[in-house]
C-alpha cells in the first residue's frame, strides 16, 4: 500500500521562507554593490613627498588607468565624456597608465578602434599628458601602438623621460614599460631633470620595486583586485608587487607608490569592493624637515 506523504510542518516552512528571504536580500545587496562599483567616480587623494632637488610646489594630477574601452559607440562616447569630466577638473597634468582596450581578438576592426581611443586622449588638451602602455597594448603589437600614438600626435613613452610644461612649471615624467608584459627597462632621470619635480609612471606596480627605482611612482594594472572582499582582500591580483602595494598609497624608505583602481574591467564585467575610479591627486612637494 502507498506510503502517506507527511506534510511539512509550519516551523520548517517558516525557516525555509526565512532562508529564501535572506538569500534574496544577500543577492540584492551583491547586485547593488556590483552596480555601484561599476559607476566611475572621482577619487580625491593627497600625497606629500619631500624632495631636496625640487621647488616647493603643489600639483594637481589626474590619473586614468585600465579604461578597457570595448569596441562600440556607446563605450567610446562614455570614455569621451569621462575625459571631458577630467579636463573640467582643471588638473595641472593628466597621467594615462595603460590598458586602454579589451581583448583585440573580440574586435571587428582593431586598428580603427585603437585610433578612436588614442584620439579621445586629445580631449584633455591643452592640459599636458603623459602616457604609457599596459599589458593589453603589450600583447597587441606594442610597436604598432607606439607608431599609432606618434602618427596621431599623442606622445606616449616607454622607458623614456619627458619634461612637460604645466601651468605650475616644468615637471619631469619618467615612463617605464610594463613589467607584466616584460617591457620594463630601467632608465635614470637625465641631467636636464635636476631642480624639477620628478615622478615615474608605469602600468604594473611591480616595476616600482626594481631596486634602482626611487621617489614617486604612479601605476595601475591591478584594478585593486576588481573583486575584493572585506577582511579577505582581493581574490587574485596578477602582479609580483607586494600585496601591500596592490591598491592605493604605499610607502617605504625608497619609494612612494600610488596604484589606481582603474576605470574598466577585464575577464569578468563586474567589480565588487574595488570601485571604478579615476583619481585626482593633490601632490605637495616639500623640503625635508
N, C-alpha and C positions, 0 to 999 in steps of 0.2 A: 504494500500500500504506500502511496506517496507520503514523503516526509513533509509535515507542515512547515511553512516558512515563517520564522519568527519576525514580527515587525520590529523595526529599530526603536529603541527606547527614546523617550523625549530628551533625557540628558545627553545621549550620544548625538542626536540631531542638533542640539544646541551647540555642542563642541565642534561638530562638523561645520556648522554655519559660521561660528566664530573664526575657525581656521580659514575658511574661504574668504571671510571679510578681511582678516589680517593679511592674507596673501594679496588680495586686491589692493589694499592700502599700500603695501610694500611695492607692488608693481607700479602703482600710480606715482609713488614717491620717486622711484627709479626713473620713470619716464619724464617726470618733471625736472629732475637734476640733469638728465641727459639733454633734454631740450634747452634748459637754461645754459648749460656749459657749451653748447654749440653756438650760442649767440655771442659774437665777438664784441668784447668790451675793452675800453681803455684801462690800462693798469698803471697807476702812478707809482713811481719808485724814486727814492732819494738815495744817492750814493755819494759818499765823501772819500776822497783819497788825498794823500799827502805826496807832494812832488817838489823836490828842490830845484828841478830843471824846467819848471813851467810857471807862468804867471798865475796869480790868484784870480780865478775866474769861475763863473757858474755857467754851465752849458745845458741847454735843453736838447735832449736826444730822443728821437722816435725810433723804435726798434720793431721791425716786422720780420717774422721768420715762419717757415713752414706753411706758406699760404696754400699750397697744393691745389691750384686752381683747376677744376675739371674743364673739359672741352665742351662748354655750352654757353650760349649768350647770357643766360641769367647769372651764371657764376662769374663771368668776366665783368658784367655790369656791377655785381656786388663788390668785386675787387676794386673796380674803379671808384665806386662810392666810398669804400674804406680808405683808399688813398686820398680822396678829397677830404675826408674827415681828418686824416693825419696831417695834411697840409694846413687845414684850418686851425690846428692846434698851435701853429707857429713855432715849430721846433727850429733850433739852430742847425741841426744835422739829422738826416734820416739814414738809418742803417738797415740793409736788407741782408739777412744771414742765411739764405739758402732754402732749397726745396720749394720751387715755385710752381710745380706741376704735379699731376697724378701720373700713374704708370703710362708711359708713352704707348705701350702695346694696346692700351684701351682707347687710343685716339684714332680718328679717321684721317686727320691732317695735322700731324705733329709740327711740321715747320711753321705752318700758319699760326697754330695755337701758341707756339713759342714766341713768335714775333708779336702777337697780340699782347702777351703777358709782359714782354720786355717794353713794348711801347707804353703800357699802362704805368710803368715806373716813372715815366716823364711827367706824370700828373703832379708830382711833388715839386717840380720846377717852379721858381728858381732856387728852392732850398737845396743846398748841396747834399749829395747822397753818396754812400759807399756800399758796394755790392760784392758779395762772394757767392760761389756756387755751393750747393748742397749735394748730398749723395744722389738724389734723383737726377740732377744735372750731370753728376759724375758718371752715372750709369747710362746716360743717353747722349753719348758723344760730346764730352765736355769741350773739346776744341771747336766743335760747331757752335756750341753755346757761346763761347768767348768771341768767336768770329761774328755771331749774330749781334751780340751786345755792341761790338765795335762798329759794325755796319750801320746799326740803328742809332749810333751816337749816345749810347749809355755805357759809361765806363765801369767795367767790372774788374775785380782784382783776384789774382790767385798767386799767393806767395810773393806779394808786391806791397809797396808802400806808396801812399799818395799824401800830399799836403793839400787839404781842402780849405778854401776860403769861406769862412762863415761870418755872420754879422757880428760875432764876438771876437773875430780874429782867426788866424790860421789854426788848423787842427791837423795833426799828423795821424793818419789812419793806416794801420798795417793789416792787410787782408790775407789770412792764411788759407791754404787749400783745406779741403775737408778730410779729416783723419779717417772717417768711417769708410770712405771710398778710396783711401790710400793715396790721396793727392796732397797731403800736408807736407810742406818743406819749410824748414826754419829759415827765416830771413831776419836780419837785425834792422833796427831803425837806422837810417842813414844820418850822416853828419848834419844834413840840412834840417833835420827834425829837432836839433838841440834848441832849447829855450822855447819850445812849442808844446802845448798839451798833446799827449800821445795816448792812443788806445789801439787795441787789436780787435779784429772781428774774425770769426770762423764759424763753421757750421756745427760740427760735433765738438762738444766741450772737452773731449779727450785731448784735443790739440792744445788746450791751455795748460796741460800738465807735462808738456815737453820741458825738459829740465831747464832750458835756456829762456823760456817764456816767463816774463815778469810784467808786473803792472796790471792795468785794467784790460780785461778780455770780455767780449760780449758774444754769446753763442746761442744756438737753437737746437734743432735736431731731436731732442728728447720728447717733445710735446708734454713735458712734465709727467711722462708715463702714459698720457692720454686716458688711461683708466687707472685711477688711484683711489684706494680705499682708506678711510680713517684707521689709524693705528697699524695698518699693514703697509701702506705706501703703494707705489706703482707695481703692477703685475710684471711688467717687463720693460726694460729700457735698453735699446741697442747701442750701448756706448761703453767704452772702457774707462770713462771718467769715474772717479769715486762716487758712491751713492749720495754723499753729502752735496755733490755738485750736479745732481740731476736736474735741479729746478731752482729758480730764484737766485738769491745772493749767496755767494760762497767767498770766504776769505781765508788765506793762510799767510805765512810770512813773505811769500814771494809774489802772490797774485791776488787780485780781486776779480772774481768772475761773476757775471750775471747771465743766467740761462733763461731765455724767454719760453713761455708755454706754447707760443705759436698760435697761428690762426686756424689752420685746416686740420685735416685728419688723414691718416694713411692706414691701409689694410682694412680697418673697420670704420664705417662712417659714424662714429659716436665718440663722445667724451664723457667721462664721469670722474668728478673730483679733480679735474685738470682743465679749467675753463679755457675757451678760445680767447686769446688776448693779443693786443698789440700794446707795447709799453712806451710810456712817456717818462724818460729818466731825467731827473734833475741832478746833474753831476756837478759837485762842488770840489774844485781843486784848491787845496790849501797848502800852506807851508808846514813842514813837520814841526811839532811842538818841541 
